[in-house]
Amino acid sequence: MRTMVFIILLFNGTVEFRPYEYELKDYDGDNIISNEEIVISCGDFAEKKALELGKHDWDNPLGQSWYLFDNTGTIQGHIC
């Protein structure tokens, strides 16, 4: 298990770091997890998790961003 952290900017100005655990994937099937597979696994997980937590909006009057479904803030990025 590895940990990916979303950087969340709340509308009150607070920054939160929300950790999520994910499984590494062996994309080429050689039973060895390469550095590239670690990065790709994290990116794939972050993309799927972002879709669960929020929606990207180009037309929001506040500006384009990944807005959380609970209307508390935006996803600013992730750290693997």
Contacts in CASP RR format, 6 or more apart in sequence:
PFRMAT RR
TARGET T0000
AUTHOR 0000-0000-0000
METHOD contacts of the structure
MODEL  1
MRTMVFIILLFNGTVEFRPYEYELKDYDGDNIISNEEIVISCGDFAEKKA
LELGKHDWDNPLGQSWYLFDNTGTIQGHIC
1 21 0 8 1.000
1 22 0 8 1.000
1 23 0 8 1.000
2 21 0 8 1.000
2 22 0 8 1.000
2 23 0 8 1.000
2 24 0 8 1.000
2 38 0 8 1.000
2 41 0 8 1.000
2 42 0 8 1.000
2 80 0 8 1.000
3 19 0 8 1.000
3 20 0 8 1.000
3 21 0 8 1.000
3 22 0 8 1.000
4 19 0 8 1.000
4 20 0 8 1.000
4 21 0 8 1.000
4 22 0 8 1.000
4 42 0 8 1.000
4 43 0 8 1.000
4 45 0 8 1.000
4 46 0 8 1.000
4 49 0 8 1.000
4 78 0 8 1.000
4 79 0 8 1.000
4 80 0 8 1.000
5 17 0 8 1.000
5 18 0 8 1.000
5 19 0 8 1.000
5 20 0 8 1.000
5 78 0 8 1.000
5 79 0 8 1.000
6 17 0 8 1.000
6 18 0 8 1.000
6 20 0 8 1.000
6 46 0 8 1.000
6 49 0 8 1.000
6 50 0 8 1.000
6 53 0 8 1.000
6 75 0 8 1.000
6 77 0 8 1.000
6 78 0 8 1.000
7 15 0 8 1.000
7 16 0 8 1.000
7 17 0 8 1.000
7 75 0 8 1.000
7 76 0 8 1.000
7 77 0 8 1.000
7 78 0 8 1.000
7 79 0 8 1.000
8 15 0 8 1.000
8 16 0 8 1.000
8 17 0 8 1.000
8 18 0 8 1.000
8 68 0 8 1.000
8 73 0 8 1.000
8 74 0 8 1.000
8 75 0 8 1.000
8 76 0 8 1.000
9 15 0 8 1.000
9 73 0 8 1.000
9 74 0 8 1.000
9 76 0 8 1.000
10 16 0 8 1.000
10 72 0 8 1.000
10 73 0 8 1.000
11 71 0 8 1.000
11 72 0 8 1.000
11 73 0 8 1.000
15 76 0 8 1.000
17 79 0 8 1.000
20 45 0 8 1.000
20 49 0 8 1.000
22 41 0 8 1.000
22 42 0 8 1.000
22 45 0 8 1.000
23 41 0 8 1.000
24 33 0 8 1.000
24 37 0 8 1.000
24 38 0 8 1.000
24 41 0 8 1.000
25 37 0 8 1.000
25 40 0 8 1.000
25 41 0 8 1.000
25 44 0 8 1.000
26 32 0 8 1.000
26 33 0 8 1.000
26 37 0 8 1.000
27 37 0 8 1.000
27 40 0 8 1.000
27 41 0 8 1.000
28 34 0 8 1.000
28 37 0 8 1.000
33 41 0 8 1.000
38 80 0 8 1.000
39 80 0 8 1.000
42 78 0 8 1.000
42 80 0 8 1.000
43 78 0 8 1.000
43 80 0 8 1.000
46 77 0 8 1.000
46 78 0 8 1.000
46 80 0 8 1.000
50 56 0 8 1.000
50 66 0 8 1.000
50 75 0 8 1.000
50 78 0 8 1.000
53 66 0 8 1.000
53 68 0 8 1.000
53 69 0 8 1.000
53 75 0 8 1.000
54 66 0 8 1.000
54 67 0 8 1.000
54 68 0 8 1.000
54 69 0 8 1.000
54 75 0 8 1.000
55 66 0 8 1.000
55 67 0 8 1.000
55 69 0 8 1.000
56 64 0 8 1.000
56 65 0 8 1.000
56 66 0 8 1.000
56 67 0 8 1.000
57 63 0 8 1.000
57 64 0 8 1.000
57 65 0 8 1.000
57 67 0 8 1.000
58 64 0 8 1.000
60 67 0 8 1.000
65 74 0 8 1.000
65 75 0 8 1.000
66 74 0 8 1.000
66 75 0 8 1.000
66 77 0 8 1.000
67 73 0 8 1.000
67 74 0 8 1.000
68 74 0 8 1.000
68 75 0 8 1.000
END
